[in-house]
């Protein structure tokens, strides 16, 4: 028999710390609410009023994703705030590929032992990112599971629900040979490929997150890897409402350019991508050179400097690119569509 009564805290789950951490961030969470939120944090479920004025046939769009092993780099650096932005931006970009605007968001935060300060950092960044795109953070789950998660590391997942008018949903029909492919620049790795990046940089290359590597502009390797996932919503969503000639949008995440473009392409269309049309950020060259990663593996694992891709009528390219530049995005034509097999060729 134990000398003292066994408690949940002694078994590894500190409910008091979880409640304290939640109270510390509830103000930021509630700041994301709008008039459609009828019940948020604290209930058994979030309540959101389905008020879709102005839409003829509203269609709900949902997605769920995680930030993967980028959390391990955050633990190595000791900075977690941008992970909250990462997961929100990733999910917003995903439903943007269906033409949807975000409505509400839920998160899952898993760890072996809850650190209130880490939780507050992440939820603070998450709340700020939700506010920036007009989305409500209406619920979440905090799981403290010793023995499942590695000590001092976390898992972060987000689920999003958005809406699009059926007549404006993407991809649109009539994608055809001769349409152009426009690439929007990424901010580094975003949230994909970190298992390969960590293996190349830290195990093969023997580097540290504190190292200032030549070519990275004077920032440490940790800072470079933790650059937040870029959000394209505010620049791109207005263009989707204006230009019907934007046929489709592809978010370049896991699978890279090779696997994500065909997700929105017709079965008889091939995308021919000109790799000399843009220059990938130096971090990708560093990963490739240290570990001798083949070109095809790089383009299938990483975004290689292209975070979002548009398929559009050739005559629209100049106007759309100019508008994207005015909105603060770097964009250029990186290829075209051709008749052929349902695949991507990087030339």
C-alpha positions as CSV (number, residue, x, y, z in Angstrom):
1,X,0.0,0.0,0.0
2,X,1.3,3.6,-0.7
3,X,2.2,5.8,2.2
4,X,-0.2,8.5,0.9
5,X,-3.4,8.3,-1.1
6,X,-2.7,8.1,-4.8
7,X,-3.9,11.2,-6.8
8,X,-4.3,12.0,-10.4
9,X,-1.5,14.6,-10.1
10,X,0.8,11.9,-8.7
11,X,0.0,9.7,-11.7
12,X,1.1,12.5,-14.0
13,X,-2.0,14.6,-14.7
14,X,-2.3,18.0,-13.1
15,X,-5.8,19.2,-13.5
16,X,-5.1,22.3,-11.4
17,X,-2.3,23.4,-13.8
18,X,-4.5,22.8,-16.8
19,X,-7.3,24.9,-15.4
20,X,-4.9,27.7,-14.4
21,X,-3.4,27.7,-17.9
22,X,-6.8,27.9,-19.5
23,X,-7.8,30.8,-17.3
24,X,-4.7,32.6,-18.4
25,X,-5.6,32.4,-22.1
26,X,-9.4,32.6,-22.1
27,X,-9.3,36.4,-22.7
28,X,-7.4,36.0,-25.9
29,X,-9.7,33.2,-27.0
30,X,-12.8,35.2,-26.3
31,X,-11.4,38.1,-28.3
32,X,-11.8,35.9,-31.4
33,X,-15.5,35.5,-30.9
34,X,-18.1,37.3,-33.1
35,X,-21.8,37.6,-33.1
36,X,-22.2,34.0,-34.4
37,X,-20.5,32.4,-31.4
38,X,-23.2,31.3,-29.0
39,X,-21.1,29.1,-26.8
40,X,-17.3,28.7,-26.6
41,X,-14.7,27.6,-24.2
42,X,-16.0,25.8,-21.0
43,X,-19.0,23.9,-22.5
44,X,-19.1,20.4,-23.8
45,X,-19.2,21.7,-27.3
46,X,-18.8,25.0,-29.1
47,X,-21.9,26.6,-30.5
48,X,-21.8,28.6,-33.8
49,X,-24.8,30.1,-35.5
50,X,-25.2,29.2,-39.1
51,X,-25.7,32.7,-40.4
52,X,-24.7,32.7,-44.1
53,X,-26.4,35.9,-45.4
54,X,-25.3,36.7,-49.0
55,X,-24.7,33.1,-50.0
56,X,-27.1,31.4,-52.3
57,X,-26.1,27.8,-51.4
58,X,-23.7,27.7,-48.5
59,X,-21.4,24.6,-48.4
60,X,-19.4,23.9,-45.2
61,X,-15.7,23.0,-45.7
62,X,-13.7,21.3,-43.0
63,X,-10.1,20.2,-42.6
64,X,-7.8,18.9,-39.8
65,X,-4.0,18.9,-39.7
66,X,-1.0,19.1,-37.4
67,X,2.3,20.8,-37.2
68,X,4.2,17.5,-37.1
69,X,7.7,17.3,-35.8
70,X,8.3,21.1,-36.1
71,X,7.3,20.8,-32.4
72,X,10.6,19.1,-31.7
73,X,12.5,22.1,-33.1
74,X,10.5,24.4,-31.0
75,X,11.4,22.4,-27.9
76,X,15.1,22.5,-28.9
77,X,14.9,26.3,-29.3
78,X,12.6,26.8,-26.3
79,X,10.1,29.0,-28.2
80,X,6.6,27.8,-29.0
81,X,4.5,30.9,-29.7
82,X,4.7,30.6,-33.5
83,X,3.4,27.0,-33.5
84,X,-0.1,28.4,-32.8
85,X,0.1,30.6,-35.9
86,X,1.5,27.6,-37.9
87,X,-1.5,25.4,-37.3
88,X,-4.1,28.1,-37.9
89,X,-2.4,29.3,-41.1
90,X,-2.0,25.8,-42.4
91,X,-5.7,24.9,-41.9
92,X,-6.9,28.3,-43.3
93,X,-4.8,27.7,-46.5
94,X,-6.2,24.2,-46.8
95,X,-9.8,25.2,-47.0
96,X,-8.9,28.2,-49.2
97,X,-8.2,25.6,-51.8
98,X,-11.9,25.0,-51.9
99,X,-12.6,28.7,-52.1
100,X,-13.8,28.8,-48.5
101,X,-13.5,31.5,-45.8
102,X,-12.9,30.3,-42.2
103,X,-15.7,30.3,-39.6
104,X,-14.3,28.6,-36.5
105,X,-11.4,26.6,-35.2
106,X,-10.7,23.9,-32.6
107,X,-7.3,22.7,-31.3
108,X,-5.8,19.7,-29.7
109,X,-2.8,20.1,-27.4
110,X,-1.1,16.9,-26.2
111,X,1.9,16.6,-23.9
112,X,3.5,14.3,-21.3
113,X,3.5,17.0,-18.6
114,X,1.6,20.3,-19.0
115,X,3.7,23.4,-18.9
116,X,1.3,26.3,-18.5
117,X,3.8,28.8,-20.0
118,X,4.2,26.7,-23.2
119,X,0.4,26.3,-23.4
120,X,-0.1,30.0,-23.0
121,X,2.5,30.8,-25.7
122,X,0.8,28.5,-28.2
123,X,-2.7,29.5,-27.5
124,X,-1.7,33.2,-27.6
125,X,-0.3,32.8,-31.1
126,X,-3.3,30.7,-32.2
127,X,-5.8,33.3,-30.9
128,X,-4.0,36.1,-32.7
129,X,-3.9,34.2,-36.0
130,X,-7.6,33.4,-35.7
131,X,-8.4,37.1,-35.1
132,X,-6.4,38.2,-38.1
133,X,-8.6,36.1,-40.5
134,X,-11.9,36.8,-38.7
135,X,-12.2,33.3,-37.3
136,X,-13.5,32.2,-33.9
137,X,-11.5,29.8,-31.7
138,X,-14.5,28.1,-30.0
139,X,-13.0,24.9,-28.4
140,X,-10.2,22.6,-27.9
141,X,-8.7,19.7,-26.0
142,X,-5.7,19.6,-23.7
143,X,-4.4,16.1,-23.1
144,X,-1.7,15.3,-20.5
145,X,-0.5,11.7,-21.2
146,X,2.7,10.6,-19.5
147,X,4.0,7.5,-21.3
148,X,2.4,8.4,-24.6
149,X,4.3,11.6,-25.3
150,X,8.0,12.1,-24.9
151,X,8.9,14.3,-21.9
152,X,9.2,18.1,-22.6
153,X,7.6,17.7,-26.1
154,X,4.2,18.4,-27.4
155,X,1.7,17.5,-30.2
156,X,-0.4,20.2,-31.8
157,X,-3.4,19.6,-34.1
158,X,-6.1,22.0,-35.5
159,X,-9.5,21.5,-37.0
160,X,-11.2,24.1,-39.0
161,X,-14.7,24.7,-40.5
162,X,-15.3,27.3,-43.2
163,X,-18.0,28.1,-45.8
164,X,-18.2,28.7,-49.5
165,X,-21.0,29.4,-51.9
166,X,-21.5,26.3,-54.0
167,X,-21.3,28.4,-57.2
168,X,-17.8,29.7,-56.2
169,X,-16.3,26.5,-54.8
170,X,-12.9,25.3,-56.2
171,X,-11.6,23.7,-58.3
172,X,-13.7,25.2,-61.1
173,X,-14.4,23.4,-64.4
174,X,-12.7,24.1,-67.7
175,X,-9.1,23.8,-66.5
176,X,-7.3,23.2,-69.8
177,X,-4.0,23.0,-71.6
178,X,-2.5,26.4,-72.0
179,X,-3.6,27.6,-68.5
180,X,-0.7,28.9,-66.5
181,X,0.6,27.9,-63.1
182,X,1.4,30.8,-60.7
183,X,3.5,30.2,-57.6
184,X,3.3,32.2,-54.4
185,X,6.5,32.3,-52.3
186,X,6.7,30.5,-49.0
187,X,8.4,31.5,-45.8
188,X,10.8,28.5,-45.6
189,X,9.7,25.0,-44.6
190,X,6.3,26.0,-43.2
191,X,5.1,22.9,-41.4
192,X,6.2,20.0,-43.6
193,X,9.4,17.9,-44.1
194,X,10.8,18.4,-40.6
195,X,11.7,14.8,-40.0
196,X,14.0,14.9,-43.1
197,X,15.2,18.4,-42.2
198,X,16.1,17.4,-38.7
199,X,17.9,14.2,-39.8
200,X,19.9,16.1,-42.4
201,X,20.8,19.2,-40.3
202,X,21.2,17.8,-36.8
203,X,22.2,14.2,-37.3
204,X,24.1,14.1,-40.6
205,X,25.3,17.7,-40.4
206,X,26.0,17.9,-36.7
207,X,24.5,21.4,-36.6
208,X,22.7,23.0,-33.6
209,X,19.6,25.3,-33.5
210,X,22.0,27.9,-32.1
211,X,24.3,27.9,-35.1
212,X,24.4,30.9,-37.5
213,X,24.9,29.2,-40.8
214,X,26.3,31.2,-43.8
215,X,23.6,32.1,-46.3
216,X,20.7,32.4,-43.8
217,X,20.9,36.1,-43.4
218,X,22.5,36.1,-40.0
219,X,19.7,34.3,-38.2
220,X,20.2,31.1,-36.3
221,X,19.3,27.8,-37.7
222,X,16.5,27.4,-35.1
223,X,15.0,30.8,-36.0
224,X,15.1,29.9,-39.7
225,X,13.3,26.6,-39.1
226,X,10.7,28.2,-36.9
227,X,9.5,30.8,-39.4
228,X,5.7,30.7,-39.2
229,X,3.7,29.0,-41.9
230,X,2.6,31.8,-44.3
231,X,-1.2,32.6,-44.5
232,X,-2.4,33.5,-48.0
233,X,-6.0,34.1,-47.1
234,X,-6.2,37.9,-47.0
235,X,-4.3,38.3,-50.3
236,X,-5.9,35.5,-52.2
237,X,-9.6,35.3,-51.1
238,X,-10.7,38.6,-52.6
239,X,-9.2,37.5,-56.0
240,X,-11.2,34.3,-55.9
241,X,-14.4,36.4,-55.6
242,X,-13.3,38.7,-58.5
243,X,-11.6,36.4,-61.1
244,X,-13.6,33.4,-62.3
245,X,-10.6,32.6,-64.4
246,X,-8.7,31.3,-61.4
247,X,-9.5,27.6,-62.0
248,X,-7.9,26.1,-58.9
249,X,-5.6,26.6,-55.9
250,X,-3.2,24.1,-54.4
251,X,-1.6,24.4,-50.9
252,X,2.0,23.0,-51.1
253,X,2.2,20.8,-48.0
254,X,3.3,17.2,-47.4
255,X,4.1,15.6,-50.7
256,X,5.4,18.9,-52.1
257,X,4.8,20.1,-55.6
258,X,4.7,16.6,-57.1
259,X,1.8,15.3,-55.0
260,X,-0.3,18.4,-54.2
261,X,-0.9,19.8,-57.7
262,X,-2.7,16.7,-59.1
263,X,-5.2,16.9,-56.2
264,X,-7.0,19.7,-58.0
265,X,-6.1,18.8,-61.7
266,X,-8.4,16.9,-64.1
267,X,-7.2,13.4,-65.0
268,X,-6.1,14.3,-68.5
269,X,-4.0,17.3,-67.6
270,X,-0.2,17.5,-66.8
271,X,1.5,20.4,-65.0
272,X,4.9,21.3,-66.5
273,X,6.8,23.3,-63.9
274,X,10.0,25.3,-64.7
275,X,12.2,25.1,-61.7
276,X,14.4,28.1,-62.9
277,X,11.3,30.4,-62.6
278,X,12.1,30.9,-58.9
279,X,14.9,30.6,-56.4
280,X,14.2,28.4,-53.4
281,X,15.3,30.0,-50.0
282,X,18.8,29.0,-48.9
283,X,17.6,26.6,-46.2
284,X,16.6,24.1,-48.8
285,X,20.0,24.1,-50.5
286,X,21.6,23.7,-47.1
287,X,19.5,20.6,-46.3
288,X,20.1,19.1,-49.7
289,X,23.9,19.7,-49.8
290,X,24.5,18.4,-46.3
291,X,22.7,15.1,-46.7
292,X,23.0,14.7,-50.5
293,X,19.2,14.5,-50.9
294,X,18.1,13.8,-54.5
295,X,16.2,16.6,-56.4
296,X,13.0,14.6,-56.7
297,X,13.0,13.8,-53.0
298,X,13.4,17.5,-52.2
299,X,10.5,18.5,-54.4
300,X,8.3,15.7,-53.0
301,X,9.1,16.4,-49.3
302,X,9.4,20.2,-49.1
303,X,7.6,23.2,-50.7
304,X,10.9,24.4,-52.1
305,X,10.0,28.0,-51.7
306,X,6.4,27.8,-53.2
307,X,3.7,27.8,-50.6
308,X,0.6,28.1,-52.7
309,X,-0.1,27.5,-56.4
310,X,-2.8,29.0,-58.6
311,X,-4.1,27.6,-61.9
312,X,-5.6,30.4,-64.1
313,X,-6.3,31.6,-67.6
314,X,-3.2,32.8,-69.3
315,X,-4.7,36.2,-70.1
316,X,-5.3,36.8,-66.3
317,X,-1.7,36.1,-65.2
318,X,-0.4,39.7,-65.3
319,X,-3.4,41.2,-63.5
320,X,-3.5,38.5,-60.8
321,X,0.2,38.7,-60.1
322,X,0.1,42.5,-59.9
323,X,-2.7,42.3,-57.4
324,X,-0.8,39.7,-55.3
325,X,2.3,41.9,-55.3
326,X,0.1,44.8,-54.1
327,X,-1.1,42.6,-51.3
328,X,2.4,41.8,-50.2
329,X,2.9,38.5,-51.8
330,X,5.7,37.5,-54.1
331,X,4.3,35.6,-57.1
332,X,5.3,34.6,-60.6
333,X,4.4,32.2,-63.4
334,X,6.2,28.9,-62.8
335,X,4.7,26.7,-65.4
336,X,1.8,25.7,-67.6
337,X,-0.8,23.0,-68.1
338,X,-0.5,20.5,-70.9
339,X,-2.5,17.6,-72.3
340,X,-1.1,14.4,-70.8
341,X,-1.0,12.1,-67.9
342,X,-2.3,13.2,-64.5
343,X,1.1,14.2,-63.1
344,X,3.7,16.9,-62.6
345,X,6.9,17.3,-64.5
346,X,9.6,19.6,-63.0
347,X,11.9,20.7,-65.8
